Amino acid sequence: MNNVDNMSQILVCIAASGLYYPMAAAIWGFVHAVGMLLYAQGYARGGPTARAFGGIILLPTRIAFPIFTIVSLAKLAGTGKLLGF
C-alpha cells in the first residue's frame, strides 16, 4: 500500500464525508495518519512483515471512509442543501 497513491482518495473522502460528519472525518483522518506512520515505520525497521500493525490500524479507515462519503454525498444529492443552509 503506497501512501502517495492512496492520498488523493483519502483526502477526497475526508473532504466529502466532512460535509455532514466533520468530527467523524477528522477522527478517521487522524487514525489513518497514525496508521500510515506506524505502517511506514514498521516497514523501515523490520521489512514487509513488520508493517502488519500499521496495516491493521489502516483497515477500518479504508472501510469507513467510503461509507461516510457515500452517505454524505447521498444526503447532499437528496436534499440539495449543504449542512442545512
N, C-alpha and C positions, 0 to 999 in steps of 0.2 A: 504494500500500500504506500503509494508515493504522496507525500504531503502536498507537493506543488500541484500534482494532477487533480487532487480532490479539493483543493482550497476553494476553487471557484464554485463548486457545488455547495460546499458548506456555507460560504458567505451568502449565496443566493437564498439558501434555506433559512439562514439566520434572519436575513432581511425580510423574507416573505412571511415567515412564521411570527416574526416580531410585530407584524401589523396588528394582530389580535392577541398574541400571547407574548408580550415583551419580556416578562420575568422568566418564563419558561425558555424562551430563546436565549436569553443571557446566561441562564444556568447551564443549559445544554451546550452552549458555546464554550463556556468555561470548562466544563467536563471534557469536551472534545479537545480543547487546547492542552489540558493536563495530560490526557491520554496520548496525544501526539508527542508531547515532550517525553513521557515515560517510554513510549514506543521507540523513539529515536535514541534515547539514552540506553535502553536495553540493547538495541541493535549495535550501537557503537561499542558498548562494553563487552557484550558476550556473543555477538553474532546473531544469526537468524533465530535461534532457539530462545534467546533471552528477551525477545521482543513480545512474548506472549502476554505479559502482564498489561502492557500498554494496549495491546490488541483487544484484550477482554474489556478494558475500560471504553474503548472506541466503539465496540459493537452496539451497545444500546443507543449511542448517539446516531449511528448510521441507520437505525430503525426509527428513532423518534423524530429526527428532522424531516424526513419525507411525510410522515403522518401529520405533524404540525403544519407543514407547508401546504399540503393538500386541503386540510380543514380550513386554514386561513384563507386560501385562495377561493375555496368554495363559498365561504361566508362573504367574501368580497364580491364574488360574481353574483351571488344570490340577492344581496341587499343593494349593491351598487354604492354602498356607503363605506367609508373608512373610519373605523372607530366611533361610529355613531354620529358623525358630523353631517 
